[in-house]
Amino acid sequence: MAFWNFEAELRPTLPRLESYFNSNEEFRVSSIGHDVSFGITCSDTQATLLVTIRASQALLEWNNQRQTEFTLTARSEDWKEFFSPTPKPPYQSYWGILRILGSEPGVGILGDAQAFGRSARLWRLFLDTARRHITNSKAPVTNGIGYHEDQEDDSIVGRYAWLDLPVFGRTKIFYETAGEGPRQILWLHTAGADSREYHDLMNNKSLQERYTMYSFDLPGHGRSYPGQQQLPQGYANDEDTYVEIIHQVIKKLNLHQPIVSGASMAGHVCLAVAIRAKELGIGGVIPVEAAAHLPLVQPPYELGGHLNESVINPERVCGMIAPTTPEFQKRLIWWIYSSQSAGIFQGDLKFYFRGWDGRGRIKKIDTRLCPVYMLTGEYDYSCSPEVSGEAAAQIPGARFEKMERMGHFPMTENPQEFMVYLNRALEFIEESRSQ
């Protein structure tokens, strides 16, 4: 790879970048009460851009020797890809660089990791702003500046239902319905989120004509109440509990052979319910961003301590969003992840990494009874298309498709583009069942 001169590329833009960043309203409101100094370093040349934030104003200096609280380091080739108009995965975010390349020499965090975590929103906003400014007109145009749901008046109806659940006890679950089609879809939300992720799809007129759709929030998530036996910050999810909740929702709502679909941990559990399809009455599954198993790999840095979950959780997960996602949709995903209760996201990750292991089991899925069509976004570095494709190859009769320009949250990132892939998956399931 040709050498990319980090300093030569960034130095000429500094005065304009400083002005551009300080005029960013999102930075201004996020920086209130946060004074911090951090560096952006090219590890193979030691060229460092110093960012000092005081009273919601940023000062950019080149190779200043003043001490920083922490420094984000990467190699020339990493920064070159990060600052390209449309970076390849995982270079869409510094979180992705850390997650995939953080064990390699020259990539990582120097200094106070706690300060790095506390300031995650500020350094992320700075890097994203810098990329937009540097690439300027070369950046791709992303359509959509707001909600794109079809109706002026929302047609989703929400209600509550009581369930008696193992582990959690009696709880009041919030669920939503939309559409009047003859077949049924049950949507499952991602780890640490809720079913608002599916509002664009549930308001889609074409889907409403063909399907009656349902979604619900897990106990203690979104608008669902915690179970009577759930303790604050004591939540954990596992396969048997998760599958039983889905089973009870299907019975409570009188669903008949629904197609079950969800992303991330909900993609994993789609495979779990497919294994038990006959027992649960499942008519097909569309696992999104799913795998047979994902090992928990500890990052080469620690973010322990008392960080603000409503900021650090959405900042970390939003690194897995495709760089072509419209800004409004990015903020919507951020907002959903910011609005969850304490300990919910971490409790779900216990299932995502440790509680789900379908190796040697998913090959038993009977796709004549329960067709399987797997989808994964090209920008998902947590559950990559390669890992999802390997899982699909273990299931006789299953299909897999990589989604271009999509990340870990395709149904929310770009619902209109996701519909193209979703329709193919639904057609496959319908045709398989008709045979």
RONULUM-408248 format. One record per residue (C-alpha): residue number from 1; residue in three letters; z, y, x. Coordinates in nm, 2 decimals, decimal comma. Layout:
N
[pt NUM; Ala; [Z; Y; X]]
...
END
This chain:
435
[pt 1; Met; [0,00; 0,00; 0,00]]
[pt 2; Ala; [-0,09; 0,34; 0,14]]
[pt 3; Phe; [0,20; 0,56; 0,24]]
[pt 4; Trp; [0,30; 0,81; -0,02]]
[pt 5; Asn; [0,47; 1,13; 0,12]]
[pt 6; Phe; [0,76; 1,19; -0,11]]
[pt 7; Glu; [0,84; 1,54; 0,03]]
[pt 8; Ala; [0,48; 1,66; 0,05]]
[pt 9; Glu; [0,42; 1,56; -0,31]]
[pt 10; Leu; [0,74; 1,71; -0,46]]
[pt 11; Arg; [0,80; 2,02; -0,24]]
[pt 12; Pro; [0,52; 2,24; -0,38]]
[pt 13; Thr; [0,64; 2,18; -0,73]]
[pt 14; Leu; [1,01; 2,28; -0,67]]
[pt 15; Pro; [1,02; 2,64; -0,80]]
[pt 16; Arg; [0,82; 2,55; -1,11]]
[pt 17; Leu; [1,01; 2,23; -1,17]]
[pt 18; Glu; [1,34; 2,41; -1,15]]
[pt 19; Ser; [1,23; 2,66; -1,41]]
[pt 20; Tyr; [1,08; 2,39; -1,63]]
[pt 21; Phe; [1,39; 2,18; -1,62]]
[pt 22; Asn; [1,63; 2,47; -1,69]]
[pt 23; Ser; [1,42; 2,56; -1,99]]
[pt 24; Asn; [1,46; 2,21; -2,13]]
[pt 25; Glu; [1,68; 2,23; -2,44]]
[pt 26; Glu; [1,78; 1,86; -2,42]]
[pt 27; Phe; [1,91; 1,92; -2,07]]
[pt 28; Arg; [2,10; 2,23; -2,17]]
[pt 29; Val; [2,29; 2,07; -2,45]]
[pt 30; Ser; [2,36; 1,75; -2,25]]
[pt 31; Ser; [2,48; 1,93; -1,94]]
[pt 32; Ile; [2,75; 2,14; -2,11]]
[pt 33; Gly; [3,08; 2,06; -1,94]]
[pt 34; His; [2,92; 1,85; -1,67]]
[pt 35; Asp; [2,90; 1,99; -1,32]]
[pt 36; Val; [2,76; 1,75; -1,07]]
[pt 37; Ser; [2,56; 1,73; -0,75]]
[pt 38; Phe; [2,33; 1,44; -0,67]]
[pt 39; Gly; [2,04; 1,35; -0,44]]
[pt 40; Ile; [1,70; 1,19; -0,49]]
[pt 41; Thr; [1,61; 1,02; -0,16]]
[pt 42; Cys; [1,31; 0,84; -0,02]]
[pt 43; Ser; [1,49; 0,58; 0,20]]
[pt 44; Asp; [1,21; 0,52; 0,45]]
[pt 45; Thr; [1,17; 0,89; 0,54]]
[pt 46; Gln; [1,53; 1,01; 0,44]]
[pt 47; Ala; [1,37; 1,31; 0,26]]
[pt 48; Thr; [1,62; 1,42; 0,00]]
[pt 49; Leu; [1,59; 1,64; -0,31]]
[pt 50; Leu; [1,93; 1,78; -0,39]]
[pt 51; Val; [2,00; 1,86; -0,76]]
[pt 52; Thr; [2,31; 2,07; -0,83]]
[pt 53; Ile; [2,41; 2,14; -1,19]]
[pt 54; Arg; [2,67; 2,41; -1,26]]
[pt 55; Ala; [2,73; 2,58; -1,60]]
[pt 56; Ser; [2,42; 2,41; -1,75]]
[pt 57; Gln; [2,19; 2,55; -1,48]]
[pt 58; Ala; [2,02; 2,33; -1,22]]
[pt 59; Leu; [1,95; 2,44; -0,86]]
[pt 60; Leu; [1,69; 2,23; -0,66]]
[pt 61; Glu; [1,70; 2,23; -0,29]]
[pt 62; Trp; [1,51; 2,03; -0,03]]
[pt 63; Asn; [1,70; 1,84; 0,24]]
[pt 64; Asn; [2,02; 2,05; 0,20]]
[pt 65; Gln; [2,30; 1,90; 0,40]]
[pt 66; Arg; [2,57; 1,97; 0,14]]
[pt 67; Gln; [2,75; 1,65; 0,03]]
[pt 68; Thr; [2,64; 1,49; -0,30]]
[pt 69; Glu; [2,86; 1,29; -0,53]]
[pt 70; Phe; [2,59; 1,02; -0,54]]
[pt 71; Thr; [2,23; 0,96; -0,44]]
[pt 72; Leu; [1,95; 0,76; -0,60]]
[pt 73; Thr; [1,75; 0,59; -0,33]]
[pt 74; Ala; [1,42; 0,41; -0,34]]
[pt 75; Arg; [1,12; 0,35; -0,11]]
[pt 76; Ser; [0,80; 0,56; -0,09]]
[pt 77; Glu; [0,60; 0,30; -0,29]]
[pt 78; Asp; [0,87; 0,29; -0,56]]
[pt 79; Trp; [0,87; 0,67; -0,61]]
[pt 80; Lys; [0,49; 0,68; -0,59]]
[pt 81; Glu; [0,48; 0,44; -0,89]]
[pt 82; Phe; [0,76; 0,61; -1,07]]
[pt 83; Phe; [0,59; 0,95; -1,06]]
[pt 84; Ser; [0,25; 0,81; -1,16]]
[pt 85; Pro; [0,11; 0,92; -1,51]]
[pt 86; Thr; [0,16; 0,57; -1,65]]
[pt 87; Pro; [0,39; 0,37; -1,42]]
[pt 88; Lys; [0,38; -0,01; -1,42]]
[pt 89; Pro; [0,69; -0,20; -1,53]]
[pt 90; Pro; [0,97; -0,18; -1,42]]
[pt 91; Tyr; [0,89; 0,17; -1,27]]
[pt 92; Gln; [0,91; 0,34; -1,60]]
[pt 93; Ser; [1,28; 0,42; -1,53]]
[pt 94; Tyr; [1,52; 0,43; -1,24]]
[pt 95; Trp; [1,73; 0,17; -1,43]]
[pt 96; Gly; [1,43; -0,06; -1,41]]
[pt 97; Ile; [1,39; 0,00; -1,04]]
[pt 98; Leu; [1,76; -0,08; -0,99]]
[pt 99; Arg; [1,76; -0,39; -1,22]]
[pt 100; Ile; [1,46; -0,56; -1,05]]
[pt 101; Leu; [1,45; -0,42; -0,70]]
[pt 102; Gly; [1,82; -0,31; -0,65]]
[pt 103; Ser; [1,89; -0,60; -0,41]]
[pt 104; Glu; [1,62; -0,50; -0,17]]
[pt 105; Pro; [1,68; -0,28; 0,14]]
[pt 106; Gly; [1,63; 0,09; 0,07]]
[pt 107; Val; [1,69; 0,07; -0,31]]
[pt 108; Gly; [2,02; 0,15; -0,47]]
[pt 109; Ile; [2,30; 0,40; -0,53]]
[pt 110; Leu; [2,49; 0,57; -0,25]]
[pt 111; Gly; [2,82; 0,74; -0,31]]
[pt 112; Asp; [3,04; 0,74; -0,62]]
[pt 113; Ala; [2,90; 0,48; -0,87]]
[pt 114; Gln; [3,14; 0,62; -1,13]]
[pt 115; Ala; [2,99; 0,96; -1,10]]
[pt 116; Phe; [2,65; 0,80; -1,12]]
[pt 117; Gly; [2,75; 0,64; -1,45]]
[pt 118; Arg; [2,91; 0,95; -1,59]]
[pt 119; Ser; [2,60; 1,16; -1,51]]
[pt 120; Ala; [2,35; 0,90; -1,62]]
[pt 121; Arg; [2,20; 1,12; -1,89]]
[pt 122; Leu; [2,16; 1,41; -1,66]]
[pt 123; Trp; [1,98; 1,23; -1,37]]
[pt 124; Arg; [1,77; 1,04; -1,62]]
[pt 125; Leu; [1,66; 1,36; -1,79]]
[pt 126; Phe; [1,59; 1,52; -1,46]]
[pt 127; Leu; [1,37; 1,23; -1,34]]
[pt 128; Asp; [1,18; 1,21; -1,67]]
[pt 129; Thr; [1,13; 1,58; -1,68]]
[pt 130; Ala; [1,01; 1,58; -1,32]]
[pt 131; Arg; [0,76; 1,31; -1,39]]
[pt 132; Arg; [0,62; 1,50; -1,70]]
[pt 133; His; [0,59; 1,82; -1,49]]
[pt 134; Ile; [0,44; 1,66; -1,18]]
[pt 135; Thr; [0,18; 1,45; -1,37]]
[pt 136; Asn; [0,11; 1,74; -1,61]]
[pt 137; Ser; [-0,23; 1,70; -1,78]]
[pt 138; Lys; [-0,28; 1,36; -1,61]]
[pt 139; Ala; [-0,01; 1,22; -1,84]]
[pt 140; Pro; [-0,13; 1,01; -2,14]]
[pt 141; Val; [-0,11; 1,18; -2,48]]
[pt 142; Thr; [0,14; 1,00; -2,71]]
[pt 143; Asn; [0,08; 1,04; -3,08]]
[pt 144; Gly; [0,36; 1,09; -3,33]]
[pt 145; Ile; [0,61; 1,37; -3,32]]
[pt 146; Gly; [0,84; 1,25; -3,60]]
[pt 147; Tyr; [0,90; 0,98; -3,86]]
[pt 148; His; [0,58; 0,80; -3,95]]
[pt 149; Glu; [0,70; 0,60; -4,25]]
[pt 150; Asp; [0,44; 0,59; -4,53]]
[pt 151; Gln; [0,63; 0,74; -4,82]]
[pt 152; Glu; [0,76; 1,08; -4,89]]
[pt 153; Asp; [1,05; 0,92; -5,07]]
[pt 154; Asp; [1,21; 0,63; -4,89]]
[pt 155; Ser; [1,19; 0,31; -5,08]]
[pt 156; Ile; [1,45; 0,11; -4,89]]
[pt 157; Val; [1,75; 0,02; -5,10]]
[pt 158; Gly; [2,09; -0,05; -4,94]]
[pt 159; Arg; [2,39; -0,25; -5,08]]
[pt 160; Tyr; [2,70; -0,43; -4,96]]
[pt 161; Ala; [2,79; -0,80; -5,00]]
[pt 162; Trp; [3,11; -0,98; -4,92]]
[pt 163; Leu; [3,10; -1,28; -4,68]]
[pt 164; Asp; [3,37; -1,51; -4,55]]
[pt 165; Leu; [3,28; -1,57; -4,19]]
[pt 166; Pro; [3,41; -1,80; -3,92]]
[pt 167; Val; [3,59; -1,61; -3,64]]
[pt 168; Phe; [3,55; -1,27; -3,81]]
[pt 169; Gly; [3,71; -1,36; -4,15]]
[pt 170; Arg; [3,62; -1,18; -4,48]]
[pt 171; Thr; [3,39; -0,88; -4,43]]
[pt 172; Lys; [3,17; -0,65; -4,62]]
[pt 173; Ile; [2,81; -0,66; -4,49]]
[pt 174; Phe; [2,56; -0,39; -4,54]]
[pt 175; Tyr; [2,21; -0,50; -4,61]]
[pt 176; Glu; [1,88; -0,34; -4,71]]
[pt 177; Thr; [1,57; -0,45; -4,91]]
[pt 178; Ala; [1,22; -0,32; -4,95]]
[pt 179; Gly; [0,89; -0,45; -5,09]]
[pt 180; Glu; [0,80; -0,68; -5,38]]
[pt 181; Gly; [0,57; -0,93; -5,21]]
[pt 182; Pro; [0,59; -1,30; -5,29]]
[pt 183; Arg; [0,71; -1,41; -4,94]]
[pt 184; Gln; [1,02; -1,30; -4,77]]
[pt 185; Ile; [1,10; -1,16; -4,42]]
[pt 186; Leu; [1,45; -1,13; -4,28]]
[pt 187; Trp; [1,48; -0,88; -4,00]]
[pt 188; Leu; [1,75; -0,90; -3,73]]
[pt 189; His; [1,85; -0,61; -3,52]]
[pt 190; Thr; [1,90; -0,60; -3,14]]
[pt 191; Ala; [2,22; -0,62; -2,94]]
[pt 192; Gly; [2,45; -0,32; -3,00]]
[pt 193; Ala; [2,23; -0,17; -3,27]]
[pt 194; Asp; [2,17; -0,20; -3,65]]
[pt 195; Ser; [1,89; -0,25; -3,90]]
[pt 196; Arg; [1,77; 0,11; -3,90]]
[pt 197; Glu; [1,54; -0,02; -3,62]]
[pt 198; Tyr; [1,32; -0,17; -3,90]]
[pt 199; His; [1,29; 0,13; -4,13]]
[pt 200; Asp; [0,93; 0,20; -4,03]]
[pt 201; Leu; [0,83; -0,15; -4,10]]
[pt 202; Met; [1,02; -0,18; -4,42]]
[pt 203; Asn; [0,86; 0,13; -4,55]]
[pt 204; Asn; [0,51; 0,01; -4,46]]
[pt 205; Lys; [0,31; -0,02; -4,78]]
[pt 206; Ser; [0,09; -0,31; -4,66]]
[pt 207; Leu; [0,40; -0,51; -4,57]]
[pt 208; Gln; [0,57; -0,42; -4,90]]
[pt 209; Glu; [0,27; -0,55; -5,10]]
[pt 210; Arg; [0,28; -0,89; -4,92]]
[pt 211; Tyr; [0,65; -0,94; -4,86]]
[pt 212; Thr; [1,00; -0,87; -4,99]]
[pt 213; Met; [1,19; -0,76; -4,68]]
[pt 214; Tyr; [1,56; -0,78; -4,60]]
[pt 215; Ser; [1,77; -0,67; -4,31]]
[pt 216; Phe; [2,14; -0,65; -4,25]]
[pt 217; Asp; [2,40; -0,51; -4,00]]
[pt 218; Leu; [2,62; -0,77; -3,82]]
[pt 219; Pro; [3,00; -0,73; -3,87]]
[pt 220; Gly; [3,12; -0,41; -3,71]]
[pt 221; His; [2,77; -0,29; -3,64]]
[pt 222; Gly; [2,61; 0,01; -3,80]]
[pt 223; Arg; [2,72; 0,04; -4,16]]
[pt 224; Ser; [2,89; -0,30; -4,19]]
[pt 225; Tyr; [3,26; -0,33; -4,20]]
[pt 226; Pro; [3,44; -0,53; -3,93]]
[pt 227; Gly; [3,58; -0,87; -4,04]]
[pt 228; Gln; [3,95; -0,89; -4,13]]
[pt 229; Gln; [4,01; -1,08; -3,81]]
[pt 230; Gln; [3,80; -0,85; -3,59]]
[pt 231; Leu; [4,00; -0,63; -3,35]]
[pt 232; Pro; [3,88; -0,30; -3,21]]
[pt 233; Gln; [3,71; -0,37; -2,87]]
[pt 234; Gly; [3,77; -0,74; -2,92]]
[pt 235; Tyr; [3,42; -0,83; -3,05]]
[pt 236; Ala; [3,22; -1,12; -2,90]]
[pt 237; Asn; [2,92; -1,30; -3,03]]
[pt 238; Asp; [2,82; -1,67; -2,98]]
[pt 239; Glu; [2,54; -1,89; -3,11]]
[pt 240; Asp; [2,73; -2,09; -3,38]]
[pt 241; Thr; [2,89; -1,77; -3,52]]
[pt 242; Tyr; [2,56; -1,58; -3,52]]
[pt 243; Val; [2,36; -1,86; -3,68]]
[pt 244; Glu; [2,63; -1,91; -3,95]]
[pt 245; Ile; [2,62; -1,54; -4,04]]
[pt 246; Ile; [2,24; -1,56; -4,08]]
[pt 247; His; [2,29; -1,88; -4,29]]
[pt 248; Gln; [2,54; -1,71; -4,52]]
[pt 249; Val; [2,32; -1,40; -4,56]]
[pt 250; Ile; [2,03; -1,63; -4,66]]
[pt 251; Lys; [2,24; -1,80; -4,92]]
[pt 252; Lys; [2,40; -1,48; -5,05]]
[pt 253; Leu; [2,07; -1,31; -5,10]]
[pt 254; Asn; [1,91; -1,63; -5,25]]
[pt 255; Leu; [1,63; -1,62; -4,99]]
[pt 256; His; [1,38; -1,91; -5,00]]
[pt 257; Gln; [1,20; -2,02; -4,68]]
[pt 258; Pro; [1,21; -1,66; -4,53]]
[pt 259; Ile; [1,03; -1,57; -4,21]]
[pt 260; Val; [1,30; -1,46; -3,96]]
[pt 261; Ser; [1,22; -1,21; -3,69]]
[pt 262; Gly; [1,43; -1,01; -3,45]]
[pt 263; Ala; [1,42; -0,87; -3,09]]
[pt 264; Ser; [1,63; -0,91; -2,78]]
[pt 265; Met; [1,94; -1,12; -2,87]]
[pt 266; Ala; [1,79; -1,14; -3,22]]
[pt 267; Gly; [1,48; -1,29; -3,06]]
[pt 268; His; [1,70; -1,55; -2,89]]
[pt 269; Val; [1,87; -1,64; -3,22]]
[pt 270; Cys; [1,53; -1,68; -3,39]]
[pt 271; Leu; [1,48; -1,97; -3,16]]
[pt 272; Ala; [1,83; -2,10; -3,24]]
[pt 273; Val; [1,76; -2,09; -3,62]]
[pt 274; Ala; [1,42; -2,25; -3,56]]
[pt 275; Ile; [1,60; -2,55; -3,40]]
[pt 276; Arg; [1,80; -2,58; -3,73]]
[pt 277; Ala; [1,52; -2,47; -3,96]]
[pt 278; Lys; [1,55; -2,76; -4,21]]
[pt 279; Glu; [1,93; -2,72; -4,24]]
[pt 280; Leu; [1,90; -2,34; -4,28]]
[pt 281; Gly; [1,59; -2,32; -4,50]]
[pt 282; Ile; [1,37; -2,12; -4,25]]
[pt 283; Gly; [1,00; -2,09; -4,31]]
[pt 284; Gly; [0,90; -1,95; -3,97]]
[pt 285; Val; [1,02; -1,73; -3,69]]
[pt 286; Ile; [0,88; -1,44; -3,49]]
[pt 287; Pro; [1,11; -1,41; -3,18]]
[pt 288; Val; [1,05; -1,08; -3,01]]
[pt 289; Glu; [1,16; -1,02; -2,65]]
[pt 290; Ala; [1,31; -1,38; -2,65]]
[pt 291; Ala; [1,36; -1,65; -2,39]]
[pt 292; Ala; [1,50; -2,00; -2,36]]
[pt 293; His; [1,77; -1,86; -2,14]]
[pt 294; Leu; [1,84; -1,54; -1,94]]
[pt 295; Pro; [2,09; -1,57; -1,65]]
[pt 296; Leu; [2,35; -1,29; -1,61]]
[pt 297; Val; [2,26; -1,12; -1,28]]
[pt 298; Gln; [2,52; -0,87; -1,17]]
[pt 299; Pro; [2,36; -0,55; -1,06]]
[pt 300; Pro; [2,42; -0,44; -0,69]]
[pt 301; Tyr; [2,65; -0,16; -0,82]]
[pt 302; Glu; [2,95; -0,14; -1,04]]
[pt 303; Leu; [2,99; 0,07; -1,35]]
[pt 304; Gly; [3,34; -0,02; -1,44]]
[pt 305; Gly; [3,61; 0,22; -1,56]]
[pt 306; His; [3,62; 0,43; -1,87]]
[pt 307; Leu; [3,26; 0,56; -1,92]]
[pt 308; Asn; [3,15; 0,71; -2,25]]
[pt 309; Glu; [2,99; 0,41; -2,43]]
[pt 310; Ser; [2,80; 0,64; -2,67]]
[pt 311; Val; [2,61; 0,78; -2,37]]
[pt 312; Ile; [2,60; 0,51; -2,11]]
[pt 313; Asn; [2,48; 0,23; -2,35]]
[pt 314; Pro; [2,18; 0,41; -2,49]]
[pt 315; Glu; [2,09; 0,55; -2,14]]
[pt 316; Arg; [2,08; 0,20; -1,99]]
[pt 317; Val; [1,89; 0,03; -2,27]]
[pt 318; Cys; [1,64; 0,31; -2,31]]
[pt 319; Gly; [1,52; 0,24; -1,95]]
[pt 320; Met; [1,34; -0,06; -2,11]]
[pt 321; Ile; [1,13; 0,15; -2,34]]
[pt 322; Ala; [0,76; 0,18; -2,26]]
[pt 323; Pro; [0,66; 0,52; -2,09]]
[pt 324; Thr; [0,39; 0,57; -2,35]]
[pt 325; Thr; [0,64; 0,57; -2,64]]
[pt 326; Pro; [0,65; 0,91; -2,83]]
[pt 327; Glu; [0,95; 1,12; -2,74]]
[pt 328; Phe; [1,08; 1,13; -3,09]]
[pt 329; Gln; [1,09; 0,75; -3,11]]
[pt 330; Lys; [1,27; 0,73; -2,77]]
[pt 331; Arg; [1,54; 0,97; -2,91]]
[pt 332; Leu; [1,57; 0,76; -3,23]]
[pt 333; Ile; [1,64; 0,44; -3,03]]
[pt 334; Trp; [1,89; 0,64; -2,82]]
[pt 335; Trp; [2,06; 0,77; -3,13]]
[pt 336; Ile; [2,10; 0,42; -3,29]]
[pt 337; Tyr; [2,25; 0,29; -2,97]]
[pt 338; Ser; [2,48; 0,59; -2,94]]
[pt 339; Ser; [2,63; 0,54; -3,29]]
[pt 340; Gln; [2,79; 0,20; -3,25]]
[pt 341; Ser; [3,16; 0,12; -3,22]]
[pt 342; Ala; [3,35; 0,05; -2,90]]
[pt 343; Gly; [3,28; -0,28; -2,74]]
[pt 344; Ile; [3,01; -0,38; -2,98]]
[pt 345; Phe; [2,72; -0,37; -2,73]]
[pt 346; Gln; [2,92; -0,56; -2,47]]
[pt 347; Gly; [3,02; -0,83; -2,72]]
[pt 348; Asp; [2,65; -0,88; -2,81]]
[pt 349; Leu; [2,56; -0,91; -2,45]]
[pt 350; Lys; [2,79; -1,21; -2,42]]
[pt 351; Phe; [2,55; -1,39; -2,65]]
[pt 352; Tyr; [2,24; -1,25; -2,49]]
[pt 353; Phe; [2,32; -1,36; -2,14]]
[pt 354; Arg; [2,59; -1,63; -2,18]]
[pt 355; Gly; [2,60; -1,76; -2,53]]
[pt 356; Trp; [2,24; -1,86; -2,57]]
[pt 357; Asp; [2,08; -2,15; -2,37]]
[pt 358; Gly; [1,79; -2,32; -2,54]]
[pt 359; Arg; [1,67; -2,50; -2,23]]
[pt 360; Gly; [1,59; -2,86; -2,32]]
[pt 361; Arg; [1,66; -2,78; -2,69]]
[pt 362; Ile; [1,37; -2,55; -2,80]]
[pt 363; Lys; [1,12; -2,83; -2,73]]
[pt 364; Lys; [1,27; -3,00; -3,04]]
[pt 365; Ile; [1,16; -2,72; -3,27]]
[pt 366; Asp; [0,93; -2,87; -3,54]]
[pt 367; Thr; [0,66; -2,61; -3,57]]
[pt 368; Arg; [0,50; -2,79; -3,86]]
[pt 369; Leu; [0,82; -2,71; -4,06]]
[pt 370; Cys; [0,89; -2,38; -3,88]]
[pt 371; Pro; [0,59; -2,21; -3,71]]
[pt 372; Val; [0,68; -2,00; -3,40]]
[pt 373; Tyr; [0,49; -1,69; -3,28]]
[pt 374; Met; [0,66; -1,51; -2,99]]
[pt 375; Leu; [0,59; -1,15; -2,89]]
[pt 376; Thr; [0,71; -0,96; -2,58]]
[pt 377; Gly; [0,63; -0,61; -2,46]]
[pt 378; Glu; [0,48; -0,57; -2,11]]
[pt 379; Tyr; [0,74; -0,31; -2,01]]
[pt 380; Asp; [1,04; -0,53; -2,09]]
[pt 381; Tyr; [1,20; -0,60; -1,75]]
[pt 382; Ser; [1,51; -0,76; -1,91]]
[pt 383; Cys; [1,32; -1,04; -2,09]]
[pt 384; Ser; [0,97; -1,03; -1,93]]
[pt 385; Pro; [0,65; -1,15; -2,08]]
[pt 386; Glu; [0,64; -1,42; -1,82]]
[pt 387; Val; [0,98; -1,56; -1,92]]
[pt 388; Ser; [0,89; -1,54; -2,29]]
[pt 389; Gly; [0,56; -1,72; -2,22]]
[pt 390; Glu; [0,74; -2,00; -2,04]]
[pt 391; Ala; [0,97; -2,05; -2,34]]
[pt 392; Ala; [0,67; -2,06; -2,58]]
[pt 393; Ala; [0,50; -2,32; -2,36]]
[pt 394; Gln; [0,80; -2,55; -2,41]]
[pt 395; Ile; [0,76; -2,55; -2,79]]
[pt 396; Pro; [0,48; -2,77; -2,91]]
[pt 397; Gly; [0,25; -2,57; -3,14]]
[pt 398; Ala; [0,41; -2,23; -3,06]]
[pt 399; Arg; [0,20; -1,92; -2,98]]
[pt 400; Phe; [0,29; -1,63; -2,75]]
[pt 401; Glu; [0,13; -1,29; -2,71]]
[pt 402; Lys; [0,21; -1,01; -2,46]]
[pt 403; Met; [0,21; -0,67; -2,63]]
[pt 404; Glu; [0,04; -0,40; -2,42]]
[pt 405; Arg; [0,21; -0,05; -2,40]]
[pt 406; Met; [0,53; -0,19; -2,55]]
[pt 407; Gly; [0,89; -0,23; -2,42]]
[pt 408; His; [1,21; -0,40; -2,53]]
[pt 409; Phe; [1,21; -0,22; -2,88]]
[pt 410; Pro; [0,85; -0,24; -3,00]]
[pt 411; Met; [0,93; -0,22; -3,38]]
[pt 412; Thr; [1,09; 0,12; -3,31]]
[pt 413; Glu; [0,90; 0,24; -3,01]]
[pt 414; Asn; [0,56; 0,24; -3,18]]
[pt 415; Pro; [0,57; 0,07; -3,52]]
[pt 416; Gln; [0,20; 0,14; -3,59]]
[pt 417; Glu; [0,09; -0,04; -3,27]]
[pt 418; Phe; [0,34; -0,31; -3,33]]
[pt 419; Met; [0,20; -0,38; -3,67]]
[pt 420; Val; [-0,13; -0,51; -3,51]]
[pt 421; Tyr; [0,07; -0,78; -3,33]]
[pt 422; Leu; [0,30; -0,85; -3,62]]
[pt 423; Asn; [0,01; -0,90; -3,86]]
[pt 424; Arg; [-0,14; -1,16; -3,62]]
[pt 425; Ala; [0,20; -1,34; -3,61]]
[pt 426; Leu; [0,24; -1,33; -3,99]]
[pt 427; Glu; [-0,12; -1,46; -4,04]]
[pt 428; Phe; [-0,05; -1,75; -3,80]]
[pt 429; Ile; [0,27; -1,85; -3,98]]
[pt 430; Glu; [0,11; -1,83; -4,32]]
[pt 431; Glu; [-0,19; -2,04; -4,21]]
[pt 432; Ser; [0,03; -2,29; -4,04]]
[pt 433; Arg; [0,25; -2,33; -4,35]]
[pt 434; Ser; [-0,06; -2,36; -4,58]]
[pt 435; Gln; [-0,18; -2,66; -4,38]]
END
